Amino acid sequence: MSLIEQIRESEKFISDQLSGQTPSIGLILGSGLGVLADEIDNPVTIQYHEIPHFPQSTVEGHKGQLVIGELQGQTVVAMQGRFHYYEGYSLQHVTFPVRVMKQLGVEKLVVTNAAGGINESFNAGDLMLIEDHINNMGDNPLMGKNVDELGPRFPDMSQAYDRDLIEVAQKTADELGLEVQRGVYVGNSGPTYETSSEVKMLRTLGGDAVGMSTVPEVIVANHAGMRVLGISCISNMAAGILDQPLSHDEVIETTEQVKQQFIQLVKQTLQSL
C-alpha cells in the first residue's frame, strides 16, 4: 500500500468518528505536556493502536492517543504523546501523524517538547518560543522518492517556524505576564543525553536548547504547507552546565511544575490564531 493510501485510510478511520468535525489546528504534546489535551471540550479520544498504520508510543509521559474536540473556540486534534527516532521508527513513521493531520484539514501545527537548556542564561522551567532549528539527527523524513501530492521535492525551510505565529505567542505571553525565552532548537537522535563536549559544540553552532524530537515533524509540516508554532519547556540544563546527572524523571518533574504556565500560554495563544 502506498503512503498516500495509508494516509487516506488513517484519515477516514478518524473522520468516521468525528461527526463532521474538521480540526484546523494540530497539537503535538511532548514529554509531560500531554495534560493540555485534558482541557479539550467534547473530546473524541482514539487510541493510536486503533488507527490503521499509526505507530505506537513507548515512552513514559506519552499516553498514546489522539484527542479531537474544542479548545478556546478552535477545533483541534491533539497528539497526547508522540513518536521518536530513537524508538526504532523511521522518520517517515515518526512524522506519519503530521501527514494524517494535514489530510484531516489541519493548516496550523503547534508542536511542543521538553528540552535541555544549552543557553546558559536559561533556567529549568523556562518556556522557549522556537525561532529556528538545527537538524542534527543525521537523517531527514523527506529522503527517498518525493510524493508530489504531499509537497515539493525541495521545500523552503527559511521560515520553518511561522514568524506571525511566534509574535502572537509572544504577545500572549506578555499579556499573561509570562517571561518566555526565544531561541534555536537542536534535534538530536537520542536516546542518550548529550556529553558536555557535545553541548559546547551545539552552543558554538548556535543552539539554545536540545532535544530528541520536533525537527522531523516540523520538516514534514513545512513540506505539507502547514504553518508551525514551536514551544519548548526547558526541563533541565544540558550536560556540563550544572554539575549533576541528567534523567527522564527530572524532565517529567519539571514539566509538572510549569504545566499551568504552559497550558495558559497555549490556550490563550489559540484564541488569537
N, C-alpha and C positions, 0 to 999 in steps of 0.2 A: 504494500500500500504506500502511495506517495505521501510526502509531507503535507501537501495541500489536502489530500483526502483525510489524513489523520486529524488535521486541524478542524476540518469541517465536521467530522464525526464527533470530536470532543465538544465543539461549539453547539451542535444540535442536541447532544445529551444534556448540556447545561441549560440551553434555551428552553427545552421542553419542560423544565421545572420552574420557570420564572414567570409564568402568567403574563407574558407580554412586556415585562420589564426590560429596558435596554440600558445597561450601565454605560456611562460616558467617561467615568473616571476609574482607573485601576489603582489598587494599593498593594504594594508588596511589603509585608511586615517582617522585619528582621528579628534576630535573637532577642527574646524578652520583650518585644514590642507588639506582639500579636494581640495584646489586650485591647488595642484600638478597635479591633473587629467586634468586640463585645458591646461597643457603643452603637452599632448599626441597628436601625429600627426595622421592624418587619423582616427579619433576616430569613433567607433561604440558605441553609448550610448543606454543602455537598462534600463528602469525604473524598480526598484525592484518589483513593483506591477504587472508588466507584466510577471515576471518569475514564473513558477509553483513552489509552495511550499516555495518561499522566504518569510521571514518576512518583515515587513515594518519598516523603521527608523522613530522615532518620536521626535528626539532631535534636537534643534536648532544648526546649524553649521554642520548638516549632511544632504546632499542633497537627498540621497536615490536612487542612480543609479550606475550601472556598466559602466565603460568606458574601452573599449578594443582598442588597437592600438599600435603605435610605440613610444618608448621613449628612446632616446640615443642609437638607434640601436637595442633595445630589444623589442620583442613583449610582452606587459604587459596587465594584466587585473587588473583594479583598482576599489576598492570599495570606492565610494565617499559618505562616511557615513557608519557607522557600527551599530550593534545591541548590546544591553546591557542587562544584567541580570535584572537590576532594572526596565526595561521597562515592565517586566512581562513575558518575554520569558524564556523558559527553556534553560539551557546551550547547550543542543543539537540543539535547534533552533538558538541560538546565533552563533554557530560555523558551521551551515549548509553551508554557503557560502565557507568556507575553504574546505569542502568536495567536493563541486562542482568545485572549482578551481583545486583541485588535479585531478579530472576526466577530466577537460579540458586540462591537461598536465603540470600544474604548478609544478615546482620542488623546486623553491626558493620563500620564502614569506618575504616581507618587511612589518613589522607591526609598525604603528606609533600611538602615543597618546599624549594627553595633560595631564600632571601630576602635582601634588603638590610636591614641594621640601621638603623632610624630612632632608636631609643632610644640615647642617647649613652653609656649605661652598658654597652651590649652590645659584644662583640668578635667579629670574624670567627672562625668556628669554633664559636661557641656553638650549642647546641640550644635551641629555644624551644617550650614547650608552648603551643599556640594556645588562648586562653581565649575569644576572640570575633573577629569580623572586621568590616571595613567594605567594602561593595561599592562600589568607585569605578570600575567598568567602564562605567557608563552603559548597562547592559543587564541583563537577567535571564533565565535559562533557562526560566522559567515564563510568559513573555509569550505571549499568544495564548490560544486556547481551552483550558480545563483538561480533562484526561482524568481523570475521577473515579476510574477504576480504578487510576490511578497515585498519587493523593494528593489532598488537599483543595485547593479553589480558593485559600484564604488560609492557608498553613501558618504555624505559630508558629515564630519564629526566636529566641525569648528564651534558649534554651539550645541554640544551634546546635552547640556542642561539648559533649559529654556530661560533666557535672561529675564523675560517678563514674569515668569512664574517665580523665579528667585526673588524678584523685587516685591511681588505680592506677599511672599512668605516673610521677607524682611520687614515689610510694613506691618504685617500682622504681629510679628514678634515685638516690634516697637510699641504697638498699641497695647499689647498684653504686659508690657514691662519685662519681657524676657530678653536677656542678653544672649545673642547667638553668635557663634563663630561662622566664618566663611572660609572655604579652602578647597584644596585638591585632594581627592580620594585616590589612593593606590590600591588596585586589586591584585592580590597575590593568590596563588593556587591553594595554599594551606596543605594539610591541616596543621602543620607546625606553626607556632608563633615565630616571628622573625628573631634573628640574632641581633645583638647590639650593633654589630658591624653593618648588617643589612638595614637597620633603622637609620644609621648615619648616612648610608648610601641613598636611601629613599628621601631623606631630608635634603640632601645635596641636589637630588633630581627635581625637587620642588614639591614633594608630597607633604601634606599636613596631617593626614590620617590614613590608616592602612587597615584593610580587612580582606575577607575571602569570598566576597560576593559582589553584587551590584553591577560591576563593569559589563559582564556578558549581557545582562538584561537590558542595560541602557543602550548597548550597541544595537541589539535587535529592535528595541523600541524606536531608535532613530532610523534604522533600516525600514521600519514599517510606517514611518511618518508620524509617530506619536510625539507629543510634547512631554518633556520629562522634568520633574522636580525631585531632587535628591536630598535626603536629610540623614545625617549620621548622628548617632548617640555615641559620644566619646566615653566608652565604658571602662577604659583603663589607659594608662600611659604606656607606650610601647617599650620594648626591652631596652635597658641601659639608661632610661631617663630617671626612673626611680629604682632603687636597689631592692627589688622584690620580684619573686617569680610570678608568672602570668598563669591564669587559669580561666576556664569557661565559667566556673562558679562565680568568679568576680564579675564577669560580663553580665550574667543574669542578675546578680545583686545590684549592680549599678543601674541597669535599665529599670529595675523595680523602683529604685529611689527617685528616678526622674520621669516616671511614666506619666504623671499628671501634667507636667510641663509639655511633654511630647504630645499627649492627647489634645491639650489645649491648642498647641500650635497648629497641628494638622487639621483639627476640626474647624478652627477659625479661618485657616487658610482656604479650606474647601468652600467656605461660604462665598469667597471672593473669586473663585475660579469660574 
